[in-house]
């Protein structure tokens, strides 16, 4: 997540400066052909081109709205994970205790059960994050050679490469008993199975008299909430912005950029003999604005891609981990994730 209020000029150039150069070159080529050849049919009327420009602008606006909706929905889902995780910790601490006249468990056994439920939840958070970062076929890292290289470079500079990311296996080893780790690491959807382990553990705790039936149902309901939130994340991750909208948008922008110099050249020719060359930077600037609008939406439609536009899942996971461990009165508390290069991951 980009946290700076505004992008620097250098940052804008880094994101789209190359595109301005090739658009400048294309406008120069068309203008030179118009000036130095007799092929005057190279020009087209401005009116139909302006209609195309308006249609493309509306189409890009629609696509960017949908991309923003996906991004904002993902942030709301993770906000729900944060709130429900805090509620889970508070409920576990309040509900897991001896509820019968004669205590069935010692204070140590109760504390171990509480800690186990806390730590397993922390493992679920980081595992879910790791699973959401697995690339899908439509994400940039899996596209053509140039797009993949650019995506990898941006991941290292404005994405997952910014943080010293712990391996999911190391996190599971740290927060789960050895036997559970050996079982869970082999599942295809480890996050789902962790919640199932939580459910089975709650059932055993209830049988031992550490929790009442009604409280057990409340905690199970909270686990169902985690399943629901996980499913919402997976829906966004595994179902892309429909490609008939995403792909056609880039095609329409490409057509407009191709035609734009043919329409602007005659208009600038009316201003004078040398004014025609002014159309070159103007054409490049207009083309660049349209292309950047397209790219902003394109890089925002996948909020779990591992780039700078992502939901800051690592930071949110660490925030929840800190909250839960402070509830346990632990002293070895990890530090919050800090932003780097203007990005919080």
N, C-alpha and C positions, 0 to 999 in steps of 0.2 A: 504494500500500500504506500503510495507516494504521500508524504506528510508535509512537504513544503507547499506554501500557499501558491507560489508561482514557479514556473519552470524558468531556468536561466536561459539566456540566448545560446549558450554552449549546449545545454541539454536539448533544446529544440533542434539545433543543428545535428546533434548526435542521433536524434530520432528520425529526422526527415531531410537533413541537408543533402544527402546523396541524390534524393529524388528531385530536388530542385535543379541539380546540375544536369541530369539527363533530360529533364523537361526544357531547360534552357537550350540544350543542344538540339532537341527536336524542333523547337520554335525557330532557331537560327537556320536550320536546314530548309524548312518550308519557306521562310522569308527569303533566303538566298535563291531558291528555285523561282520564286515569284519575281524577284528583281532581275536576275541574270538570264532568264529564259523567256521565250515568247509564249510559254504555256500558261495563258491567263485563266484557263478553266480550272486552275488550281484553287481558285477562290470559290466560296459558297456564300449565299446570303446569310445575314446575321439573324434574321427572324426565326427560321427553323432551328438554328443552333441555340437560340435563347430558350426556345420551347424545350429542347433536350436538356439544357442546363437546369431549368426549373424542375423538370421531371426527376432528374438525377438527384437534385438537392432534396426533394421530398423523399425519395427512396432511401437516401443515406440517412435522413432524419429518422425514418421509420426503423431502419436497422439499428441505429445508435440507441434509440429508445429501448428496443428489445434487449440490446446488449447491456444497457444500464440496469434494466429490470433484473436480468440474471445476476449481475454483480451485487445489486442491492439486496436481492432475495438471499443470496449466499451470506451476506453480512448479517442479515436478520436471523438466519438459521444459527450462525455461530454465536450471535448474541443470546439466543435461546439456550445454546449449549452452556454458555457461561452461567446464566441465571439458574438453569436446572442443576448444574454441577454444584453450585453453592447450596442450593436447596437440598440436594442429595447428601452433602456432607453434614449439614445441620440436622437433617432427619435421622441419619444413621447414628450420630452422637446422642440424640435425644431418645431414640427408640430402642437401641440395642442395650439391654440391661436385664437383670433378674426381675421377673414379674410375678413370681410365686412367693408364698410364705417362706418356704425354705429355699435359700439360694442354690441354684443348680450349677453355677459357674463361678469361678473366682474372678477377682478384679483383673488379673492378668489375662485370663481367657477372654473376658469381655473386651479388653483393650486390643488383644490380638485380632479378634473378629472385626472390630471397628477399623483397625489399621489395614487389615486385609481388603476390606471393602473400599477403603479410600485409595489404596495403592493400585488396586485392580482398575479402578476408574481412571486414574492418571494414565495407566498403561493404555486404556481404551482411547483416551484423547490423542495421544501421540501416534497410536496405530492408525486411527481414523485419518489423521492428517497425512501420514505416510501413504495410505492407500489412495487418498484423493490426489496425490501428486504423481501417481503413475500415469504416464502420457497415454492419451487416446489417439486413434488414427487421424483425427481432424485437427489436432493441436499443432502449433507451428514447429515444434521440435521434430515432428514426423513428416514434414513436407519435403519439398525439393532441397537440393544441396545448398543453394544460397539462403533460402528461408531457414533451413535447419541451423546453418552456421550463425546467422544473425540471432536466432532464438537462443542458441547456446551461449553466445556472447552476452546477450541481455540477461540471461539467467545468472551468469557469473557476476555481472556488474550491478544489476537491479533486481535480483531474485534470490533463489535458494543459495546461490554461491556466496551471498553476503554474510551468512551465519555459519558458525561451526556446528553443523547439524549432526546430532547424534543418530547413529544407526538405530532403526526400529528394534532390531534384535537386542542391542545393548540396553535400550529402554525397557524392554520386556524382562530381560534378565534382572534389571535393577529393581523392578516393581512387582515381580511375580515370583511365587515359589518355584523351585526348580522343576518339579513335576508338571506344574501347569505350563511353564514355559515350553517344555519339551512337547507337550500336546498342542498348544496353541500355535506354535511357530509353523506347523505343518498344514494349517488350514488355509484355504484360498481366501476366505474373508475372515481374517483374524479378529477384526473389530466386532463383528457379529457374534462370534463365539465367546469373546470376553464378556459381553453382556449376558450371554447364556450362563456362563460360569458364575456371574454375579447372582443370577436368579437361583441357580442350584445351591449356592452358598447360603442365600437367604432362607431357602427351605430347610437346610440343615440347622441353621441358627434358630429357626422357629421350633423345630423338633427338640432342640436342647433347652427350650424355655427361655431363650434370651430375648425373645420378641413376641408380642401378642399378635393374634391373627389379624386384627384390624390394621395394626401398624405394618404387619407384613404385606398386606394388600396395598397400603399406601406406597411402600418402598417399591413393590413390584410395578405399581403404576408409574413411578418415576423411571424405572428401567424401560418401560414401554415408551415413555417420552423420548428417551435416548435413542431407541430404535427408530422412532418416527423422525427425529432430527437427522440421524444418520441416513435414513432413506431419502430425505429431501436433498441432502448433499449429493448422494449418489445419483439422484435424478438429474441434477444439474451437470454433474461430471460426465455421465454416460449418455446423455441425450443432448446433442449440440443444438445451437441455433439452426433451425432448418436450413439445409444448404441451398435450397432453391432461393432463399432470401440472401444468405450470406455470400454465396458465390456469384449470383447475378449482379449484386451490388458492385462488386469489383469489375465485372465485365462492363457494366454501364459507365462506370467512371473511366475505364480505359478507352471506351468509344468516344466519350466526351473529350478527353485529353487529346486523342488523335485528331479530332475534327476542329478543336478550338483555334489553332493558328490559321486554318483556312477561312474562318469566319472573321477573325480580328484583323487580319492583314488589310482587306479592302476598307475597313472602317478607319484604320490609321492612315491609309493612303490618301484619304480625303483631307487630312490635315496638312499635307505637304509632301514634298519629294522625299525628305529624309525622315519624316515622322514615321514612315513605315517600319524603321528599325526599332522604334520605341515599342512596337508591338511585341518584340522578342521578350524583354523582361516582364511586360504585363501579362503576356500569355503564360509564361513560366510561373508567375506568381498566382494567377487564377487557377491554373492546373494544380499547383502545389497545395493550395487551400483545399480543393476538392479531394485530393488524394490523402491528405492528412486527416480530413474528416472520416474518410473511409478506413484508414489505418487505426484511428482511435477506437472506433467501434469494433474493428477486427481483433484488436488486442485486449478488448474489455469483455468480450463475450464468453471467455473461459476463465472464471475467477479462481480456479484451482490448477493453474498452469505452471506455477513456480516462477512467475515473473513479477515485476514491480507493481503491476496493477492488481495483484492477487489480494484476497482476503488475508490479513496477517495472522494466519493460523498458529504459527510458532509462538508468536507473542501472546495470543489468547490461551494457548495450551499452558504456557509458562505462568500466566496470570492465575489460571485455575489451580495449577500445581502449588503455587505459593499460598493461595487461599486455603486449600485443603490441608497442607502441611502445617500452616499456622493454627488451624482448628485442632490439629493433633498436638499442639504445643511443642513442635519440634524446633530445634535450633539450627539444624543444617538446612537452611532455606536457600534455594537457588536465586540468582539475581534476575530481574526482569530483562527481557530482550530489548536491546537498544537499537535505534535506527542507524543505518549506515548509508551514506551517499543519498540521503534524503528519502530512504525507503525503509519501512518497517515490515518485517516478514513474520 
